[in-house]
């Protein structure tokens, strides 16, 4: 038996969260907020949502923007495939003259899946559907005491959640009902220590009656994340600009600007001799900085070491590269690349003894000096080699 929808809606009318996108009926703004909120906290999204809208106030502006501008505005939010799909979907919407107003029509747009299509359909167009995210899965698992582990239980939980639309009160206010479920999961039915005494459905919750609410939903063990290694080349010209390039459109950080470097590989850390053929094709004296920049993605850990150089002149950027002022680069680079800039700052603060410069190879050439050995996993110890704290993002 499903608990009464009016009880949740009455609670929502009194306790709804004040969020920048609440009260919106513009499908562009609702869609943007839902995409940003995927795997990113409400606190982090709030200011970025406002900033993104200031730059791209409607879907036509986003569709007309070059990818580089979109990528720069998205930098730091993680899960960069979201930005690529957002841009592609905006162009599809602009081409057809507006947003589809059905769940199936929305789902046909690039990057829009079951959850986002249902959220936009319910909130913007009053379609009687229930978008199911992690909050809603948790509420359903506890209400109905579902002990099958995720992700196997996901389909069953979604069916239970969508069945709320059989109640007239939920069908009359589908957007509010969807957001009420979100708020219930985010503020009351939280992952740890749920506030059951404050829940409008506390008398209907099977898990709370059984005393197992803290252990639901059951989640399968997370797989062990792999480790990849990389070496990057931070080059400044005579004016202090940074030499950057764009990553390939597919894969980790696809299409985002990066500090040039080697591929990210499993196994041994890159030695300087191995890495130098991947340096930008400009003659420079590279210095290996102490320390390791560590960054966590959803499914792997990344460890990066950094070679740094500065040119006296300001030559044109080689093909496939571009110069960018440091302030602009710091805004445009994704978090993983920002870790390298932080590593450079840390190395300067430590004032470690200068390492011997390494002559960069010219096109197709070999390094002019013999490389030094690099520890197997790139984890030098001591004050100059402790690296930086990990920060997890998503590709």
Secondary structure, 3 states (H helix, E strand, C coil): CCCCHHHHHHHHHHHCCCCCCCCCCCHHHHHHHHHHHCCCCHHHHHHHHHHHHHHCCCHHHHHHCCHHHHHHHHCCCCCCHHHHHHHHHHHHHHHHCCCCCCHHHHHCCCCCCHHHHHHHHHHHHCCCCCCCCHHHHHHHHHHCCCCCCECCCHHHHHHHHHHHHHCHHHHHCHHHHHHHHHHHHHHHCCCCCCCHHHCCCHHHCHHHHHCCHHHCCCECCCCCCEEEEEEEEEEECCCCCEEEEECCCCCCCCCCEEECECCCEECCCCCHHHHHCCCCCCCCEEEECCCCEEEECCCEEEEEEEEEEECCCCCCCCCCCEEECHHHHHHHCCHHHHHHHHHHHHHHHHCCCCCCCEECCCCCCCCCCCCCCCCCCCCCCCCCCCCCCCCECCC
